[in-house]
Amino acid sequence: MVEITDLAAQELKSLMESENKKDYALRIFVAGLGCSGVQYGMALDNETKDDDVTITDKDLKIVMAPDIEQDLHEAKIDFIETPDGKGFIIDNPKAMSGCSSCGGGCH
């Protein structure tokens, strides 16, 4: 099951309130492929599809297509702040790490 950290939940609720999207869900979707495997994106969404998987954690609804649920089974959504910026990330222990899978040409 995908979990959301306390900090990410707090930041997400604040974002949803500031954008007047309190009843929206956080949708996780496949955004592309990279050296470390599938790259996921996130967006606020107020529509769900019949086959969507819906998870509720910390009073937040998280939705995703059924074909990515298993890949994100142990993932955590977190919020980070670095000198380069801040934002939400998906920490997925099942993701491949490093660039060895694509021959070392990754940056």
C-alpha positions in Angstrom: 0.0 0.0 0.0 1.2 3.5 -0.8 1.7 5.6 2.3 2.1 9.3 2.8 4.4 10.8 5.4 3.1 13.2 8.0 5.0 16.1 6.4 3.7 15.3 2.9 0.2 15.0 4.2 0.4 18.3 5.9 1.9 20.0 2.8 -0.6 18.4 0.5 -3.6 19.4 2.6 -2.3 23.0 2.7 -1.8 23.0 -1.1 -5.3 21.6 -1.6 -6.8 24.2 0.6 -4.9 27.1 -1.0 -6.0 25.9 -4.5 -9.6 25.3 -3.3 -9.3 21.6 -4.1 -10.2 20.1 -0.8 -12.3 17.2 -2.3 -9.6 16.2 -4.9 -7.5 13.1 -4.8 -3.8 12.8 -5.4 -3.4 10.9 -8.6 -0.2 8.9 -9.3 0.5 8.2 -12.9 3.3 6.9 -15.1 5.2 9.9 -16.4 7.8 8.1 -18.5 10.8 5.8 -18.3 14.3 6.7 -17.1 17.5 4.9 -16.2 16.1 3.8 -12.9 12.9 2.5 -14.4 9.4 3.9 -14.4 9.1 7.6 -13.5 5.9 8.5 -11.7 4.1 11.8 -11.7 1.5 13.2 -9.3 -1.4 15.6 -9.8 -4.5 16.7 -8.0 -7.5 15.1 -9.7 -11.3 15.3 -9.1 -12.3 12.5 -11.4 -11.8 8.8 -10.9 -12.1 6.0 -13.4 -14.1 2.9 -12.7 -11.0 0.7 -12.5 -8.9 3.1 -10.4 -7.4 1.8 -7.2 -8.2 4.2 -4.3 -6.2 4.3 -1.1 -6.9 6.6 1.9 -4.1 7.5 4.2 -4.1 10.4 6.7 -7.5 11.5 5.5 -6.2 11.9 1.9 -7.4 10.0 -1.1 -4.7 8.6 -3.4 -5.8 7.1 -6.8 -3.9 5.2 -9.5 -4.4 2.9 -12.3 -4.5 -0.8 -11.3 -1.5 -1.7 -13.4 0.9 0.4 -11.3 -0.5 -0.5 -7.9 1.8 -3.5 -7.4 4.9 -1.5 -8.5 4.1 1.1 -5.8 3.1 -1.4 -3.1 5.8 -0.3 -0.6 6.2 3.3 -1.8 6.0 6.4 0.4 5.0 9.9 -0.7 7.2 12.4 1.0 7.9 16.2 0.9 11.4 17.4 0.6 13.1 20.8 0.7 16.6 21.2 -0.7 18.7 24.2 -1.8 17.3 23.5 -5.4 13.7 23.6 -4.4 10.9 21.8 -2.6 8.3 19.3 -3.6 6.7 15.9 -3.4 8.6 12.7 -4.2 7.8 9.1 -4.3 10.3 7.0 -2.4 9.9 3.5 -3.9 12.2 0.8 -2.6 11.2 -1.5 -5.5 12.7 1.0 -8.0 16.0 0.1 -9.7 18.8 2.3 -8.6 21.7 3.7 -10.6 22.4 3.8 -14.3 23.8 0.3 -14.8 20.5 -0.7 -16.6 21.1 1.7 -19.5 24.8 1.3 -20.2 26.1 4.2 -18.1 25.0 7.0 -20.4 22.6 8.5 -17.9 22.8 11.9 -16.2 
